[in-house]
Amino acid sequence: MGSGSFERGGQPRSVPDPDGDAYDEMVRRHAASQTSRTASPATTVEGPPVPDRASRPDYWSRHPGTLESLAPVWGSAREAIADYRNGDKVGALINGAMAVADLTGEGFVGKELYKGGAKIVGSNTWNATRKWMGKKGLLDAGQHGHHWLIPQRSSLPEWLKNQPWNVKGMPGPQVHGRMHGRYAGQPQFNEAQQLWQGTPTWAKTQTGLAAGHIVQGVEEGLTDPYRPPSP
Amino acid sequence: MIDRGVWYGLEFDAVLFSAMGLLLYVYDRLRQKRRSRTPAISGETIRLKARLRRLVRPTLLLVPAKEPGFSKIGGSPELPAGQTWPVGYEGRSFLAQIDLETLAPHAVIDWLPKEGRFYAFYDSERHGFADVVRILHSVEPAGPPVAAPAGVRPFFAERRVAFMVFTSAPSLDWLGLDVAYLDLDEDEFEQLEAIGDAPPPDELQHRIGGYPNEIQPEAMSLSCEHLARGLPDPIWGEDIPPAIARAAKEWRLLLQIDSDPALKMNFGDGGRLYVFIRERHARAGNFSKTVALWQTY
């Protein structure tokens, strides 16, 4: 018959545990390997084969990468040119408008929302959403997606909680694990860390803009010439 | 009272986002129309379908029992005499107990022993480790329900279960395929998921055998092999040494337990627990070297 336990903060085992040693050894080796990976330089990752260079379209016909596409003015302008060259006139028009809108802070927020904001057509199950996000380059290969605002376990409908705006790509499984609790021996993130790691850039930007609006409004209110004098 | 300046800012945001939403809707409708002109099934889908059909395996869905027997999820374990409750960081919660003899009539999962019972215990502090779920196996007669030791949390509500046979096909995650490199549209992905008659992967399901319903992209058999060997977590897309690729094929899904609100079960944010075992160990009745994984939304 099997039974088991594992190390408990250096305390002696409270019950006989014939399988414990096998687990302890497995855990020890895994923890050591994770530590050495963290300490070592970045590993070279060789992904699946990419298309031949010669067959790739020219620079202005190619869409920019996710990061480049988020660069104010430049990203949208490149998208607009690529759309136009690929015959997507509607896309070119929208991205051109976004490049102009980038001249305001709200344009940046709107652009991020547009690029990964909504999945209107098709299924809104999580499985379909994460595939859609993978195809659009919003989640990298093997990247975890975290429901940052509306938890998956909430009773809200899938079409709302499985929207890409509610999904934040995580840097790795460990970070995602620590959003929810203790993971691989590391403690759960505190509230500030969860806010930083688990909030999309556009939401952080919008929070800053909203704060800016409030400050601006208060300032204008205080200096409003039509404001009745204080009693 | 909110000042006019604040209102102007909020109104501007609302108008801008509404306009963006409208444009996005029109744009996606146009793109959808364009996509609908393409053929419904690509050559890649046909090839993948054939591959998945070859790999289909039986799976047992744990459903509420009409005539309660030994097998159950949650509640208190009916451990044999002399069997101690496995300890954990803050105590291990009892997850499930399965009577292997009741699986035998189904005779679909040939790698499981035909006798004995197994018990699963969960430690919420061990996410990321192979022993986040520990399995005890016994051929001794089951005893009365055992109360949890002090400090064990959480305690799950009980549901006696029976088994329904389905067929399960591997996911693209299990095969290590990245959707970005597949020239498939949403309909074609749905066609691939419809292979096998098991419930769709997003539905709540507790299962034995077949393939896991991954929440996040992970080649789980590879993760199991790495964990069992004490290697770092595998990196998606990285070259796999042939020896590890071969060994990874031996891992079988022993148990999948889903977050289940009716049983007060929640693993992270609606996550799942997966327990894997090497086929040869299962056949030999050795449940001491299982590897468990956890995923969440």
Interface residues (C-beta under 8 A of the other chain):
Chain A: M1 G2 S3 G4 S5 F6 R8 R13 S14 V15 P16 D17 P18 D19 A22 Y23 E25 M26 V27 R28 R29 H30 A32 S33 Q34 S36 R37 T43 V45 E46 G47 P48 V90 G91 I94 A97 A101 E106 G110 L113 Y114 G117 A118 I120 V121 G122 S123 T125 W126 N127 A128 R130 K131 W132 G134 K135 G137 A141 G142 Q143 H144 G145 H146 H147 P151 Q152 R153 E158 P173 Q174 H176 G177 H180 G181 R182 Y183 A184 G185 L209 A210 H213 I214 Q216 G217 V218 E219 E220 G221 D224
Chain B: I2 D3 R4 G5 V6 W7 Y8 G9 L10 F12 D13 L16 F17 M20 G21 L23 L24 Y25 V26 Y27 D28 R29 L30 Q32 P80 Q83 T84 W85 P86 V87 G88 Y89 S124 E125 R126 H127 G128 F129 A130 D131 R134 I135 L136 H137 S138 V139 E140 D178 V179 A180 Y181 E186 F189 E190 E193 P200 P201 D202 I215 Q216 P217 E218 L227 A228 R229 G230 L231 P232 D233 I235 W236 G237 E238 D239 S259 P261 N266 G268 D269 G270 G271 N286 F287 S288 K289 W294 T296 Y297
